[in-house]
Amino acid sequence: MDLLDRVVEYYGIKNPLVVKQLFIKFMNFVLEKNKLFNLTAIEDEEEFVLKHIADSLSLIKFVEEECSNQNPVAIDIGSGFGAPGIFIKIAMPNMNMFLNDSNKKKCNFMTEAVKMLGISSVNVVCERAEVLGKKEEFRERFDFVFARAVDSLNVLCEYALPLLKTGGVFLAQKGYECEDEINSASNAVELLGGKIYRVEKFVLPFSDEKRSIVMIKKIRQTPSNFPRNTKQIIKKPL
Ligand SMILES: C[S@@+](CC[C@H](N)C(=O)[O-])C[C@H]1O[C@@H](n2cnc3c(N)ncnc32)[C@H](O)[C@@H]1O
């Protein structure tokens, strides 16, 4: 597919032929299963390439800039059918990727997809992210946390920041106009041990789709009283 070739080239992806084949395999799998249960509203292949593949790959540049580790450990919270996590894992095979969602059907789908793709060092974790943030094996363990289309930034921070190591980075994919969300999240970021240090605004390649990525660095440990329980997080965001 011509557009996919151009997207893979635009992002300078290593081993483009292998990566492209895996992207096509995964896209076909998603679109096929999408007929049985709702994974994505996007059914057109070119739209899929732009809004799922190119959108997910837009994170890579920033991950590479922040990465001091040969085999970083990342978690994609609220990954749904696997975006951005599966696309990033395919393009960055050295990454140890955790795909997290609270929905069992979506987790079953991701487990099947990972098996079908034959990719290793990927774990699917079916649980609410804020529950993982209280568990020793997940808390302050990750170099990167990703989240796309999961919740508003103030709520998301309470899911994401407890999972990050000090020095790790949370990359939240947001719409172009995200200033109000950022302002509303400043208290949460501070309380949870983070610092908003970079906001990148850009247009996805070969389209006029505008996006932002908000980057939050963990600068100190998250106090042990966070994350709170789900009800409190949603009812009374920090
Ligand atoms: C709109 S979908 C986005 C899926 C995917 N990130 C994407 O961009 O296509 C939001 C997903 O977040 C999941 N989710 C919402 N809150 C969550 C939480 N606290 N922990 C884990 N998953 C959550 C939902 O089950 C749903 O699959």
The ligand as an SDF file (V2000), in Angstrom:
LIG
                    3D

 27 29  0  0  0  0  0  0  0  0999 V2000
  -11.6400    5.1160   23.5320 C   0  0  0  0  0  0  0  0  0  0  0  0
  -10.7800    3.6740   23.9180 S   0  0  0  0  0  0  0  0  0  0  0  0
   -9.1880    4.0470   23.2310 C   0  0  0  0  0  0  0  0  0  0  0  0
   -8.4300    2.8030   22.8840 C   0  0  0  0  0  0  0  0  0  0  0  0
   -7.0690    3.0350   22.2400 C   0  0  0  0  0  0  0  0  0  0  0  0
   -6.1380    3.6660   23.1680 N   0  0  0  0  0  0  0  0  0  0  0  0
   -7.1840    3.8230   20.9630 C   0  0  0  0  0  0  0  0  0  0  0  0
   -6.7350    4.9590   20.9350 O   0  0  0  0  0  0  0  0  0  0  0  0
   -7.7310    3.2870   19.9780 O   0  0  0  0  0  0  0  0  0  0  0  0
  -10.4870    3.7950   25.6780 C   0  0  0  0  0  0  0  0  0  0  0  0
  -10.0670    2.4770   26.3030 C   0  0  0  0  0  0  0  0  0  0  0  0
   -9.5960    2.7430   27.6070 O   0  0  0  0  0  0  0  0  0  0  0  0
  -10.0240    1.6820   28.4490 C   0  0  0  0  0  0  0  0  0  0  0  0
   -9.9820    2.2270   29.8250 N   0  0  0  0  0  0  0  0  0  0  0  0
  -10.6910    3.2640   30.3340 C   0  0  0  0  0  0  0  0  0  0  0  0
  -10.3390    3.5180   31.6170 N   0  0  0  0  0  0  0  0  0  0  0  0
   -9.3650    2.6150   31.9230 C   0  0  0  0  0  0  0  0  0  0  0  0
   -8.5990    2.3580   33.1060 C   0  0  0  0  0  0  0  0  0  0  0  0
   -8.7510    3.0930   34.2120 N   0  0  0  0  0  0  0  0  0  0  0  0
   -7.6880    1.3580   33.0720 N   0  0  0  0  0  0  0  0  0  0  0  0
   -7.5200    0.6060   31.9550 C   0  0  0  0  0  0  0  0  0  0  0  0
   -8.2340    0.7970   30.8120 N   0  0  0  0  0  0  0  0  0  0  0  0
   -9.1300    1.7930   30.7910 C   0  0  0  0  0  0  0  0  0  0  0  0
  -11.3910    1.2970   27.9200 C   0  0  0  0  0  0  0  0  0  0  0  0
  -11.7560   -0.0270   28.2740 O   0  0  0  0  0  0  0  0  0  0  0  0
  -11.1870    1.4660   26.4070 C   0  0  0  0  0  0  0  0  0  0  0  0
  -10.7780    0.2680   25.7870 O   0  0  0  0  0  0  0  0  0  0  0  0
  1  2  1  0
  2  3  1  0
  2 10  1  0
  3  4  1  0
  4  5  1  0
  5  6  1  0
  5  7  1  0
  7  8  2  0
  7  9  1  0
 10 11  1  0
 11 12  1  0
 11 26  1  0
 12 13  1  0
 13 14  1  0
 13 24  1  0
 14 15  1  0
 14 23  1  0
 15 16  2  0
 16 17  1  0
 17 18  1  0
 17 23  2  0
 18 19  1  0
 18 20  2  0
 20 21  1  0
 21 22  2  0
 22 23  1  0
 24 25  1  0
 24 26  1  0
 26 27  1  0
M  CHG  2   2   1   9  -1
M  END
$$$$
